[in-house]
């Protein structure tokens, strides 16, 4: 098959694993052509290391007719604008999470990709890994019976203690829900199907954060977004899930993601990873049993969503980490915050297809 020729915009912290995987793990289907970043020295170093082209700016990479797909690894505030420009330039697009900051922007990108007959994909692609795909097969094969509920908790004390440039996590488009919620919500949609309504509560527990990481140690961040969000998601299939995301919690003992069914319970691996472990407890027993992984990609396989686009193009089918799925996740997150503001349940207007299993 013809390799998908990829150009990367944005070379921040997450780019390292994409660069490694696209040039090694997925080199049979993907060819990295070039990179660009706002920091010229950074793009020069990456271009030299991986022996690819260094573009002067985003306009140059968008104007290169040899680029098939733009991989957008910029910060969330730039996702919509750059994705739109890439689609208008006739490029397929894969973007880090979230797809955009609003449902309206996400919908515009989905519609534009459809009009241009281009594939639009969005992170996370962790749900395509061995762990969650094995859980998907277990659920589809009836191991836990009919799914009736789920519990998901992503709680820590924020990124200012380790991230080199953490300010954007506390600005519009940041916060624990938009930062980490996509992993948990995408995993649940893959396992349980789309969401039809949500109820949420949200608060900002600290008005300011002090950076303790380098190189900005001692800088103070004014917090603009909610940093503790608790919600209830109702799925079209009838299951009800509890979701809590927080940058305000020092320690906890809650599950990352559990799925409960009429015949048993399933402990799903961390949705921010590709592997295991998976634990299962059947009705009538008390002991959890670890189950083997049934699929490949159990190591950090970021870039799998890009490779899936390459295969989807070759087979003329829809990619799994699709724009429609990413829009649905954006709407679920936005609706949780809207529910917190209005103190009312919010219906989800844009459903999506449950992704096909691997």
DOLO-764069 format. One record per residue (C-alpha): x, y negated, z negated; residue number from 1. Coordinates in nm, 2 decimals. Each point is the difference from the previous one (the first is absolute). Example, Ala and Ser with C-alpha at 12.3 -4.5 7.8 and 13.67 -1.06 7.14 Angstrom:
BEGIN
<r><east>1.23</east><north>0.45</north><up>-0.78</up><n>1</n></r>
<r><east>0.14</east><north>-0.34</north><up>0.07</up><n>2</n></r>
END
This chain:
BEGIN
<r><east>0.00</east><north>0.00</north><up>0.00</up><n>1</n></r>
<r><east>0.10</east><north>-0.36</north><up>0.05</up><n>2</n></r>
<r><east>0.15</east><north>-0.16</north><up>-0.31</up><n>3</n></r>
<r><east>-0.19</east><north>-0.29</north><up>-0.16</up><n>4</n></r>
<r><east>0.24</east><north>-0.30</north><up>0.02</up><n>5</n></r>
<r><east>-0.03</east><north>-0.20</north><up>-0.33</up><n>6</n></r>
<r><east>0.11</east><north>-0.35</north><up>-0.11</up><n>7</n></r>
<r><east>0.00</east><north>-0.09</north><up>-0.37</up><n>8</n></r>
<r><east>-0.10</east><north>-0.35</north><up>-0.13</up><n>9</n></r>
<r><east>0.11</east><north>-0.05</north><up>-0.36</up><n>10</n></r>
<r><east>0.29</east><north>0.17</north><up>-0.18</up><n>11</n></r>
<r><east>-0.09</east><north>-0.03</north><up>-0.37</up><n>12</n></r>
<r><east>0.04</east><north>0.27</north><up>-0.26</up><n>13</n></r>
<r><east>-0.24</east><north>0.25</north><up>0.16</up><n>14</n></r>
<r><east>0.17</east><north>-0.01</north><up>0.34</up><n>15</n></r>
<r><east>0.29</east><north>0.22</north><up>-0.11</up><n>16</n></r>
<r><east>-0.20</east><north>0.33</north><up>-0.01</up><n>17</n></r>
<r><east>-0.17</east><north>-0.09</north><up>0.33</up><n>18</n></r>
<r><east>0.33</east><north>-0.06</north><up>0.17</up><n>19</n></r>
<r><east>0.14</east><north>0.33</north><up>-0.13</up><n>20</n></r>
<r><east>-0.30</east><north>0.21</north><up>0.09</up><n>21</n></r>
<r><east>-0.08</east><north>-0.15</north><up>0.34</up><n>22</n></r>
<r><east>0.36</east><north>0.05</north><up>0.11</up><n>23</n></r>
<r><east>0.04</east><north>0.35</north><up>-0.15</up><n>24</n></r>
<r><east>-0.31</east><north>0.18</north><up>-0.11</up><n>25</n></r>
<r><east>-0.23</east><north>-0.12</north><up>0.28</up><n>26</n></r>
<r><east>0.26</east><north>-0.06</north><up>0.27</up><n>27</n></r>
<r><east>-0.15</east><north>0.27</north><up>0.22</up><n>28</n></r>
<r><east>-0.31</east><north>-0.21</north><up>0.05</up><n>29</n></r>
<r><east>0.11</east><north>-0.36</north><up>-0.08</up><n>30</n></r>
<r><east>0.28</east><north>-0.22</north><up>0.12</up><n>31</n></r>
<r><east>0.10</east><north>-0.30</north><up>-0.20</up><n>32</n></r>
<r><east>0.08</east><north>-0.28</north><up>0.25</up><n>33</n></r>
<r><east>0.07</east><north>-0.30</north><up>-0.22</up><n>34</n></r>
<r><east>-0.07</east><north>-0.21</north><up>-0.31</up><n>35</n></r>
<r><east>-0.05</east><north>-0.36</north><up>-0.11</up><n>36</n></r>
<r><east>-0.02</east><north>-0.17</north><up>-0.34</up><n>37</n></r>
<r><east>-0.02</east><north>-0.36</north><up>-0.13</up><n>38</n></r>
<r><east>0.34</east><north>0.06</north><up>-0.15</up><n>39</n></r>
<r><east>0.24</east><north>0.01</north><up>0.30</up><n>40</n></r>
<r><east>0.28</east><north>0.17</north><up>-0.19</up><n>41</n></r>
<r><east>-0.23</east><north>0.28</north><up>-0.11</up><n>42</n></r>
<r><east>-0.12</east><north>0.08</north><up>0.35</up><n>43</n></r>
<r><east>0.36</east><north>-0.02</north><up>0.13</up><n>44</n></r>
<r><east>0.11</east><north>0.25</north><up>-0.26</up><n>45</n></r>
<r><east>-0.29</east><north>0.24</north><up>0.07</up><n>46</n></r>
<r><east>0.05</east><north>-0.03</north><up>0.38</up><n>47</n></r>
<r><east>0.37</east><north>0.09</north><up>-0.04</up><n>48</n></r>
<r><east>-0.07</east><north>0.29</north><up>-0.24</up><n>49</n></r>
<r><east>-0.26</east><north>0.16</north><up>0.22</up><n>50</n></r>
<r><east>0.15</east><north>-0.10</north><up>0.34</up><n>51</n></r>
<r><east>-0.32</east><north>-0.18</north><up>0.11</up><n>52</n></r>
<r><east>-0.08</east><north>-0.34</north><up>0.14</up><n>53</n></r>
<r><east>-0.02</east><north>-0.30</north><up>-0.22</up><n>54</n></r>
<r><east>-0.28</east><north>-0.24</north><up>0.11</up><n>55</n></r>
<r><east>0.03</east><north>-0.37</north><up>-0.07</up><n>56</n></r>
<r><east>-0.36</east><north>-0.03</north><up>-0.12</up><n>57</n></r>
<r><east>-0.35</east><north>0.16</north><up>0.01</up><n>58</n></r>
<r><east>-0.08</east><north>-0.16</north><up>0.33</up><n>59</n></r>
<r><east>0.29</east><north>0.17</north><up>0.17</up><n>60</n></r>
<r><east>-0.10</east><north>0.34</north><up>-0.13</up><n>61</n></r>
<r><east>-0.37</east><north>-0.05</north><up>0.09</up><n>62</n></r>
<r><east>0.11</east><north>-0.11</north><up>0.35</up><n>63</n></r>
<r><east>0.22</east><north>0.31</north><up>0.07</up><n>64</n></r>
<r><east>-0.19</east><north>0.22</north><up>0.25</up><n>65</n></r>
<r><east>0.21</east><north>0.30</north><up>-0.11</up><n>66</n></r>
<r><east>-0.16</east><north>0.00</north><up>-0.35</up><n>67</n></r>
<r><east>-0.31</east><north>0.23</north><up>-0.02</up><n>68</n></r>
<r><east>-0.07</east><north>-0.05</north><up>-0.37</up><n>69</n></r>
<r><east>0.07</east><north>-0.27</north><up>-0.26</up><n>70</n></r>
<r><east>0.06</east><north>0.11</north><up>-0.35</up><n>71</n></r>
<r><east>-0.10</east><north>-0.29</north><up>-0.23</up><n>72</n></r>
<r><east>0.18</east><north>0.02</north><up>-0.33</up><n>73</n></r>
<r><east>-0.04</east><north>-0.36</north><up>-0.10</up><n>74</n></r>
<r><east>-0.17</east><north>-0.11</north><up>-0.33</up><n>75</n></r>
<r><east>-0.38</east><north>0.02</north><up>-0.01</up><n>76</n></r>
<r><east>-0.06</east><north>-0.36</north><up>0.06</up><n>77</n></r>
<r><east>0.14</east><north>0.04</north><up>0.36</up><n>78</n></r>
<r><east>-0.16</east><north>0.33</north><up>0.09</up><n>79</n></r>
<r><east>-0.31</east><north>-0.14</north><up>0.18</up><n>80</n></r>
<r><east>0.17</east><north>-0.26</north><up>0.21</up><n>81</n></r>
<r><east>0.29</east><north>0.22</north><up>0.12</up><n>82</n></r>
<r><east>-0.23</east><north>0.30</north><up>0.07</up><n>83</n></r>
<r><east>-0.23</east><north>-0.22</north><up>0.20</up><n>84</n></r>
<r><east>0.29</east><north>-0.15</north><up>0.20</up><n>85</n></r>
<r><east>0.14</east><north>0.35</north><up>0.06</up><n>86</n></r>
<r><east>-0.34</east><north>0.14</north><up>0.12</up><n>87</n></r>
<r><east>-0.04</east><north>-0.30</north><up>0.23</up><n>88</n></r>
<r><east>0.34</east><north>0.07</north><up>0.14</up><n>89</n></r>
<r><east>-0.12</east><north>0.35</north><up>0.09</up><n>90</n></r>
<r><east>0.19</east><north>0.19</north><up>-0.27</up><n>91</n></r>
<r><east>-0.13</east><north>0.28</north><up>-0.22</up><n>92</n></r>
<r><east>0.03</east><north>-0.10</north><up>-0.36</up><n>93</n></r>
<r><east>0.08</east><north>0.17</north><up>-0.33</up><n>94</n></r>
<r><east>0.00</east><north>-0.22</north><up>-0.31</up><n>95</n></r>
<r><east>0.09</east><north>0.04</north><up>-0.36</up><n>96</n></r>
<r><east>-0.29</east><north>-0.02</north><up>-0.24</up><n>97</n></r>
<r><east>-0.23</east><north>-0.18</north><up>-0.02</up><n>98</n></r>
<r><east>-0.12</east><north>-0.04</north><up>0.36</up><n>99</n></r>
<r><east>-0.10</east><north>-0.36</north><up>-0.09</up><n>100</n></r>
<r><east>-0.11</east><north>-0.21</north><up>-0.29</up><n>101</n></r>
<r><east>-0.37</east><north>-0.02</north><up>0.10</up><n>102</n></r>
<r><east>-0.26</east><north>0.23</north><up>0.15</up><n>103</n></r>
<r><east>-0.06</east><north>-0.25</north><up>0.27</up><n>104</n></r>
<r><east>0.36</east><north>-0.01</north><up>0.11</up><n>105</n></r>
<r><east>0.02</east><north>0.38</north><up>-0.02</up><n>106</n></r>
<r><east>-0.31</east><north>0.03</north><up>0.22</up><n>107</n></r>
<r><east>0.14</east><north>-0.24</north><up>0.25</up><n>108</n></r>
<r><east>0.31</east><north>0.21</north><up>0.04</up><n>109</n></r>
<r><east>-0.20</east><north>0.33</north><up>0.04</up><n>110</n></r>
<r><east>-0.22</east><north>-0.16</north><up>0.26</up><n>111</n></r>
<r><east>0.30</east><north>-0.15</north><up>0.19</up><n>112</n></r>
<r><east>0.18</east><north>0.33</north><up>0.00</up><n>113</n></r>
<r><east>-0.32</east><north>0.16</north><up>0.15</up><n>114</n></r>
<r><east>-0.03</east><north>-0.27</north><up>0.26</up><n>115</n></r>
<r><east>0.36</east><north>0.04</north><up>0.10</up><n>116</n></r>
<r><east>-0.02</east><north>0.39</north><up>-0.01</up><n>117</n></r>
<r><east>0.29</east><north>0.00</north><up>-0.24</up><n>118</n></r>
<r><east>0.06</east><north>0.21</north><up>-0.32</up><n>119</n></r>
<r><east>0.00</east><north>-0.19</north><up>-0.33</up><n>120</n></r>
<r><east>0.13</east><north>0.18</north><up>-0.30</up><n>121</n></r>
<r><east>0.06</east><north>-0.10</north><up>-0.36</up><n>122</n></r>
<r><east>0.18</east><north>0.13</north><up>-0.31</up><n>123</n></r>
<r><east>-0.01</east><north>0.19</north><up>-0.21</up><n>124</n></r>
<r><east>0.08</east><north>0.32</north><up>0.19</up><n>125</n></r>
<r><east>0.08</east><north>0.19</north><up>-0.33</up><n>126</n></r>
<r><east>-0.34</east><north>0.18</north><up>0.03</up><n>127</n></r>
<r><east>0.14</east><north>0.18</north><up>0.31</up><n>128</n></r>
<r><east>0.27</east><north>0.16</north><up>-0.21</up><n>129</n></r>
<r><east>0.02</east><north>0.35</north><up>-0.14</up><n>130</n></r>
<r><east>-0.16</east><north>-0.08</north><up>-0.34</up><n>131</n></r>
<r><east>-0.32</east><north>-0.17</north><up>0.09</up><n>132</n></r>
<r><east>-0.05</east><north>0.20</north><up>0.32</up><n>133</n></r>
<r><east>0.02</east><north>0.32</north><up>-0.21</up><n>134</n></r>
<r><east>-0.26</east><north>-0.15</north><up>-0.24</up><n>135</n></r>
<r><east>-0.22</east><north>-0.08</north><up>0.30</up><n>136</n></r>
<r><east>0.01</east><north>0.36</north><up>0.11</up><n>137</n></r>
<r><east>-0.08</east><north>0.12</north><up>-0.35</up><n>138</n></r>
<r><east>-0.30</east><north>-0.23</north><up>-0.02</up><n>139</n></r>
<r><east>-0.12</east><north>0.09</north><up>0.36</up><n>140</n></r>
<r><east>0.04</east><north>0.37</north><up>-0.08</up><n>141</n></r>
<r><east>-0.22</east><north>-0.03</north><up>-0.31</up><n>142</n></r>
<r><east>0.25</east><north>0.06</north><up>-0.28</up><n>143</n></r>
<r><east>-0.17</east><north>-0.26</north><up>-0.23</up><n>144</n></r>
<r><east>-0.34</east><north>0.04</north><up>0.15</up><n>145</n></r>
<r><east>-0.19</east><north>-0.32</north><up>0.08</up><n>146</n></r>
<r><east>0.20</east><north>-0.31</north><up>-0.10</up><n>147</n></r>
<r><east>-0.19</east><north>-0.20</north><up>-0.25</up><n>148</n></r>
<r><east>0.24</east><north>-0.25</north><up>-0.15</up><n>149</n></r>
<r><east>0.36</east><north>-0.13</north><up>-0.01</up><n>150</n></r>
<r><east>0.23</east><north>-0.20</north><up>-0.23</up><n>151</n></r>
<r><east>0.28</east><north>-0.21</north><up>0.13</up><n>152</n></r>
<r><east>0.24</east><north>-0.22</north><up>-0.21</up><n>153</n></r>
<r><east>0.29</east><north>-0.21</north><up>0.12</up><n>154</n></r>
<r><east>0.13</east><north>-0.19</north><up>-0.30</up><n>155</n></r>
<r><east>0.34</east><north>-0.16</north><up>-0.07</up><n>156</n></r>
<r><east>0.13</east><north>-0.34</north><up>-0.11</up><n>157</n></r>
<r><east>0.07</east><north>-0.15</north><up>0.33</up><n>158</n></r>
<r><east>0.30</east><north>-0.04</north><up>0.23</up><n>159</n></r>
<r><east>0.19</east><north>-0.29</north><up>-0.14</up><n>160</n></r>
<r><east>0.24</east><north>0.23</north><up>-0.20</up><n>161</n></r>
<r><east>0.14</east><north>0.18</north><up>0.31</up><n>162</n></r>
<r><east>-0.10</east><north>-0.16</north><up>0.33</up><n>163</n></r>
<r><east>0.25</east><north>-0.25</north><up>0.15</up><n>164</n></r>
<r><east>-0.28</east><north>-0.24</north><up>0.12</up><n>165</n></r>
<r><east>-0.32</east><north>0.07</north><up>-0.20</up><n>166</n></r>
<r><east>-0.18</east><north>-0.33</north><up>0.04</up><n>167</n></r>
<r><east>-0.24</east><north>0.11</north><up>0.28</up><n>168</n></r>
<r><east>-0.14</east><north>0.28</north><up>-0.22</up><n>169</n></r>
<r><east>-0.17</east><north>-0.27</north><up>-0.21</up><n>170</n></r>
<r><east>-0.12</east><north>-0.22</north><up>0.28</up><n>171</n></r>
<r><east>-0.31</east><north>0.04</north><up>0.23</up><n>172</n></r>
<r><east>0.01</east><north>0.34</north><up>0.16</up><n>173</n></r>
<r><east>0.20</east><north>0.14</north><up>-0.29</up><n>174</n></r>
<r><east>-0.10</east><north>0.14</north><up>-0.33</up><n>175</n></r>
<r><east>-0.02</east><north>0.37</north><up>-0.09</up><n>176</n></r>
<r><east>-0.31</east><north>0.06</north><up>0.20</up><n>177</n></r>
<r><east>0.12</east><north>-0.12</north><up>0.34</up><n>178</n></r>
<r><east>0.35</east><north>0.12</north><up>-0.07</up><n>179</n></r>
<r><east>-0.06</east><north>0.35</north><up>-0.12</up><n>180</n></r>
<r><east>-0.37</east><north>0.05</north><up>0.05</up><n>181</n></r>
<r><east>0.04</east><north>0.11</north><up>0.36</up><n>182</n></r>
<r><east>0.19</east><north>0.31</north><up>-0.10</up><n>183</n></r>
<r><east>-0.28</east><north>0.11</north><up>-0.24</up><n>184</n></r>
<r><east>-0.30</east><north>-0.10</north><up>0.20</up><n>185</n></r>
<r><east>0.14</east><north>0.14</north><up>0.33</up><n>186</n></r>
<r><east>0.07</east><north>0.33</north><up>-0.18</up><n>187</n></r>
<r><east>-0.35</east><north>0.02</north><up>-0.14</up><n>188</n></r>
<r><east>-0.16</east><north>-0.09</north><up>0.34</up><n>189</n></r>
<r><east>0.21</east><north>0.28</north><up>0.15</up><n>190</n></r>
<r><east>-0.11</east><north>0.25</north><up>-0.27</up><n>191</n></r>
<r><east>-0.36</east><north>-0.12</north><up>-0.06</up><n>192</n></r>
<r><east>-0.11</east><north>-0.20</north><up>0.31</up><n>193</n></r>
<r><east>-0.09</east><north>-0.37</north><up>0.02</up><n>194</n></r>
<r><east>-0.13</east><north>-0.22</north><up>-0.27</up><n>195</n></r>
<r><east>-0.35</east><north>-0.16</north><up>0.01</up><n>196</n></r>
<r><east>0.00</east><north>-0.23</north><up>-0.30</up><n>197</n></r>
<r><east>0.21</east><north>-0.13</north><up>-0.29</up><n>198</n></r>
<r><east>-0.02</east><north>-0.17</north><up>-0.33</up><n>199</n></r>
<r><east>0.31</east><north>-0.18</north><up>-0.15</up><n>200</n></r>
<r><east>0.14</east><north>-0.20</north><up>-0.28</up><n>201</n></r>
<r><east>0.32</east><north>-0.21</north><up>0.02</up><n>202</n></r>
<r><east>0.21</east><north>-0.22</north><up>-0.22</up><n>203</n></r>
<r><east>0.33</east><north>-0.19</north><up>0.00</up><n>204</n></r>
<r><east>0.16</east><north>0.10</north><up>-0.34</up><n>205</n></r>
<r><east>0.31</east><north>-0.23</north><up>0.03</up><n>206</n></r>
<r><east>0.01</east><north>-0.34</north><up>0.17</up><n>207</n></r>
<r><east>0.38</east><north>0.02</north><up>0.06</up><n>208</n></r>
<r><east>0.26</east><north>0.26</north><up>0.05</up><n>209</n></r>
<r><east>0.38</east><north>-0.03</north><up>-0.05</up><n>210</n></r>
<r><east>0.22</east><north>0.18</north><up>0.24</up><n>211</n></r>
<r><east>0.27</east><north>0.22</north><up>-0.17</up><n>212</n></r>
<r><east>0.14</east><north>0.15</north><up>0.32</up><n>213</n></r>
<r><east>0.28</east><north>-0.14</north><up>0.22</up><n>214</n></r>
<r><east>0.05</east><north>-0.23</north><up>0.18</up><n>215</n></r>
<r><east>-0.28</east><north>-0.21</north><up>-0.15</up><n>216</n></r>
<r><east>0.04</east><north>0.09</north><up>-0.36</up><n>217</n></r>
<r><east>-0.17</east><north>-0.26</north><up>-0.22</up><n>218</n></r>
<r><east>-0.23</east><north>-0.15</north><up>0.27</up><n>219</n></r>
<r><east>-0.36</east><north>-0.04</north><up>-0.11</up><n>220</n></r>
<r><east>-0.29</east><north>0.11</north><up>0.22</up><n>221</n></r>
<r><east>-0.34</east><north>-0.16</north><up>-0.02</up><n>222</n></r>
<r><east>-0.25</east><north>0.29</north><up>0.03</up><n>223</n></r>
<r><east>-0.28</east><north>-0.07</north><up>0.25</up><n>224</n></r>
<r><east>-0.18</east><north>0.34</north><up>0.02</up><n>225</n></r>
<r><east>-0.17</east><north>0.25</north><up>-0.23</up><n>226</n></r>
<r><east>0.25</east><north>0.24</north><up>-0.15</up><n>227</n></r>
<r><east>-0.24</east><north>0.25</north><up>-0.16</up><n>228</n></r>
<r><east>-0.29</east><north>0.14</north><up>0.21</up><n>229</n></r>
<r><east>-0.24</east><north>0.27</north><up>-0.11</up><n>230</n></r>
<r><east>-0.25</east><north>0.13</north><up>0.25</up><n>231</n></r>
<r><east>-0.25</east><north>0.27</north><up>0.08</up><n>232</n></r>
<r><east>-0.02</east><north>0.13</north><up>0.36</up><n>233</n></r>
<r><east>-0.30</east><north>0.19</north><up>0.13</up><n>234</n></r>
<r><east>0.07</east><north>0.22</north><up>0.31</up><n>235</n></r>
<r><east>-0.24</east><north>0.07</north><up>0.28</up><n>236</n></r>
<r><east>0.02</east><north>0.37</north><up>-0.09</up><n>237</n></r>
<r><east>-0.13</east><north>-0.07</north><up>-0.35</up><n>238</n></r>
<r><east>0.33</east><north>0.01</north><up>-0.21</up><n>239</n></r>
<r><east>0.07</east><north>-0.27</north><up>-0.25</up><n>240</n></r>
<r><east>0.36</east><north>-0.12</north><up>-0.07</up><n>241</n></r>
<r><east>0.16</east><north>-0.21</north><up>-0.27</up><n>242</n></r>
<r><east>0.29</east><north>-0.22</north><up>0.12</up><n>243</n></r>
<r><east>0.22</east><north>-0.21</north><up>-0.22</up><n>244</n></r>
<r><east>0.30</east><north>-0.20</north><up>0.14</up><n>245</n></r>
<r><east>0.21</east><north>-0.21</north><up>-0.24</up><n>246</n></r>
<r><east>0.32</east><north>-0.20</north><up>-0.03</up><n>247</n></r>
<r><east>-0.08</east><north>-0.06</north><up>-0.37</up><n>248</n></r>
<r><east>0.06</east><north>0.34</north><up>-0.16</up><n>249</n></r>
<r><east>0.33</east><north>0.10</north><up>-0.16</up><n>250</n></r>
<r><east>-0.07</east><north>0.37</north><up>-0.04</up><n>251</n></r>
<r><east>-0.29</east><north>0.24</north><up>0.05</up><n>252</n></r>
<r><east>-0.09</east><north>0.37</north><up>0.03</up><n>253</n></r>
<r><east>-0.28</east><north>-0.01</north><up>0.25</up><n>254</n></r>
<r><east>0.00</east><north>0.21</north><up>0.32</up><n>255</n></r>
<r><east>0.12</east><north>-0.14</north><up>0.33</up><n>256</n></r>
<r><east>-0.28</east><north>0.17</north><up>0.19</up><n>257</n></r>
<r><east>-0.23</east><north>0.28</north><up>-0.10</up><n>258</n></r>
<r><east>-0.29</east><north>0.14</north><up>0.21</up><n>259</n></r>
<r><east>-0.28</east><north>0.18</north><up>-0.19</up><n>260</n></r>
<r><east>-0.24</east><north>0.25</north><up>0.17</up><n>261</n></r>
<r><east>-0.28</east><north>0.24</north><up>-0.10</up><n>262</n></r>
<r><east>0.24</east><north>0.29</north><up>0.00</up><n>263</n></r>
<r><east>0.32</east><north>-0.15</north><up>-0.14</up><n>264</n></r>
<r><east>0.24</east><north>-0.29</north><up>-0.02</up><n>265</n></r>
<r><east>0.31</east><north>-0.11</north><up>0.21</up><n>266</n></r>
<r><east>0.29</east><north>-0.21</north><up>-0.11</up><n>267</n></r>
<r><east>0.12</east><north>-0.18</north><up>0.31</up><n>268</n></r>
<r><east>0.36</east><north>-0.11</north><up>0.04</up><n>269</n></r>
<r><east>0.09</east><north>-0.37</north><up>-0.03</up><n>270</n></r>
<r><east>-0.16</east><north>-0.16</north><up>0.30</up><n>271</n></r>
<r><east>0.32</east><north>-0.21</north><up>0.05</up><n>272</n></r>
<r><east>0.19</east><north>0.32</north><up>0.08</up><n>273</n></r>
<r><east>-0.01</east><north>0.27</north><up>0.27</up><n>274</n></r>
<r><east>0.06</east><north>0.31</north><up>-0.21</up><n>275</n></r>
<r><east>-0.13</east><north>0.17</north><up>-0.32</up><n>276</n></r>
<r><east>-0.06</east><north>0.14</north><up>-0.25</up><n>277</n></r>
<r><east>-0.37</east><north>0.11</north><up>0.03</up><n>278</n></r>
<r><east>-0.18</east><north>0.14</north><up>-0.30</up><n>279</n></r>
<r><east>-0.33</east><north>0.20</north><up>0.01</up><n>280</n></r>
<r><east>-0.23</east><north>0.11</north><up>-0.27</up><n>281</n></r>
<r><east>-0.30</east><north>0.22</north><up>0.09</up><n>282</n></r>
<r><east>-0.34</east><north>0.00</north><up>-0.17</up><n>283</n></r>
<r><east>0.00</east><north>0.23</north><up>-0.31</up><n>284</n></r>
<r><east>0.38</east><north>-0.03</north><up>-0.06</up><n>285</n></r>
<r><east>0.21</east><north>-0.23</north><up>-0.21</up><n>286</n></r>
<r><east>0.34</east><north>0.02</north><up>0.15</up><n>287</n></r>
<r><east>0.13</east><north>-0.21</north><up>0.29</up><n>288</n></r>
<r><east>0.17</east><north>0.19</north><up>0.28</up><n>289</n></r>
<r><east>0.26</east><north>-0.16</north><up>0.23</up><n>290</n></r>
<r><east>-0.08</east><north>0.07</north><up>0.37</up><n>291</n></r>
<r><east>0.26</east><north>0.01</north><up>0.29</up><n>292</n></r>
<r><east>0.01</east><north>-0.26</north><up>0.27</up><n>293</n></r>
<r><east>-0.14</east><north>0.13</north><up>0.33</up><n>294</n></r>
<r><east>0.13</east><north>-0.27</north><up>0.24</up><n>295</n></r>
<r><east>0.33</east><north>-0.17</north><up>0.09</up><n>296</n></r>
<r><east>0.11</east><north>-0.36</north><up>-0.09</up><n>297</n></r>
<r><east>0.03</east><north>0.03</north><up>-0.37</up><n>298</n></r>
<r><east>0.30</east><north>-0.24</north><up>-0.02</up><n>299</n></r>
<r><east>-0.03</east><north>-0.38</north><up>0.05</up><n>300</n></r>
<r><east>-0.13</east><north>0.00</north><up>0.36</up><n>301</n></r>
<r><east>-0.09</east><north>-0.36</north><up>0.05</up><n>302</n></r>
<r><east>-0.03</east><north>-0.05</north><up>0.37</up><n>303</n></r>
<r><east>-0.22</east><north>0.31</north><up>0.03</up><n>304</n></r>
<r><east>-0.29</east><north>-0.23</north><up>0.10</up><n>305</n></r>
<r><east>0.21</east><north>-0.14</north><up>0.29</up><n>306</n></r>
<r><east>0.09</east><north>0.35</north><up>0.11</up><n>307</n></r>
<r><east>-0.37</east><north>0.09</north><up>-0.01</up><n>308</n></r>
<r><east>-0.07</east><north>-0.29</north><up>0.23</up><n>309</n></r>
<r><east>0.26</east><north>0.14</north><up>0.24</up><n>310</n></r>
<r><east>-0.17</east><north>0.34</north><up>0.00</up><n>311</n></r>
<r><east>-0.35</east><north>-0.15</north><up>0.02</up><n>312</n></r>
<r><east>0.10</east><north>-0.19</north><up>0.31</up><n>313</n></r>
<r><east>0.15</east><north>0.31</north><up>0.16</up><n>314</n></r>
<r><east>-0.32</east><north>0.20</north><up>-0.08</up><n>315</n></r>
<r><east>-0.25</east><north>-0.29</north><up>0.07</up><n>316</n></r>
<r><east>-0.16</east><north>0.01</north><up>-0.34</up><n>317</n></r>
<r><east>-0.05</east><north>-0.23</north><up>-0.30</up><n>318</n></r>
<r><east>0.28</east><north>-0.04</north><up>-0.25</up><n>319</n></r>
<r><east>-0.07</east><north>0.11</north><up>-0.35</up><n>320</n></r>
<r><east>0.13</east><north>-0.31</north><up>-0.19</up><n>321</n></r>
<r><east>-0.23</east><north>-0.21</north><up>0.21</up><n>322</n></r>
<r><east>-0.10</east><north>-0.36</north><up>0.00</up><n>323</n></r>
<r><east>-0.35</east><north>0.09</north><up>-0.08</up><n>324</n></r>
<r><east>0.11</east><north>0.19</north><up>-0.31</up><n>325</n></r>
<r><east>0.23</east><north>-0.29</north><up>-0.10</up><n>326</n></r>
<r><east>-0.29</east><north>-0.25</north><up>0.04</up><n>327</n></r>
<r><east>-0.23</east><north>0.22</north><up>-0.21</up><n>328</n></r>
<r><east>0.27</east><north>0.00</north><up>-0.28</up><n>329</n></r>
<r><east>0.03</east><north>-0.38</north><up>0.03</up><n>330</n></r>
<r><east>-0.38</east><north>-0.03</north><up>-0.04</up><n>331</n></r>
<r><east>-0.01</east><north>0.23</north><up>-0.30</up><n>332</n></r>
<r><east>0.27</east><north>-0.21</north><up>-0.17</up><n>333</n></r>
<r><east>-0.16</east><north>-0.33</north><up>0.09</up><n>334</n></r>
<r><east>-0.34</east><north>0.12</north><up>-0.11</up><n>335</n></r>
<r><east>0.14</east><north>0.10</north><up>-0.34</up><n>336</n></r>
<r><east>0.13</east><north>-0.35</north><up>-0.05</up><n>337</n></r>
<r><east>-0.33</east><north>-0.15</north><up>0.13</up><n>338</n></r>
<r><east>-0.20</east><north>0.22</north><up>-0.24</up><n>339</n></r>
<r><east>0.22</east><north>-0.13</north><up>-0.29</up><n>340</n></r>
<r><east>-0.08</east><north>-0.36</north><up>0.10</up><n>341</n></r>
<r><east>-0.37</east><north>0.05</north><up>0.05</up><n>342</n></r>
<r><east>-0.06</east><north>0.27</north><up>-0.26</up><n>343</n></r>
<r><east>-0.20</east><north>0.20</north><up>0.25</up><n>344</n></r>
<r><east>0.04</east><north>0.32</north><up>0.19</up><n>345</n></r>
<r><east>0.13</east><north>-0.05</north><up>0.36</up><n>346</n></r>
<r><east>-0.10</east><north>0.21</north><up>0.30</up><n>347</n></r>
<r><east>0.28</east><north>0.10</north><up>0.25</up><n>348</n></r>
<r><east>-0.10</east><north>-0.11</north><up>0.35</up><n>349</n></r>
<r><east>0.27</east><north>0.16</north><up>0.21</up><n>350</n></r>
<r><east>0.03</east><north>0.37</north><up>-0.04</up><n>351</n></r>
<r><east>0.26</east><north>0.22</north><up>0.17</up><n>352</n></r>
<r><east>0.06</east><north>0.35</north><up>0.11</up><n>353</n></r>
<r><east>0.16</east><north>0.23</north><up>-0.26</up><n>354</n></r>
<r><east>0.35</east><north>0.06</north><up>0.16</up><n>355</n></r>
<r><east>0.05</east><north>0.33</north><up>0.17</up><n>356</n></r>
<r><east>0.21</east><north>0.24</north><up>-0.21</up><n>357</n></r>
<r><east>0.35</east><north>0.10</north><up>0.13</up><n>358</n></r>
END
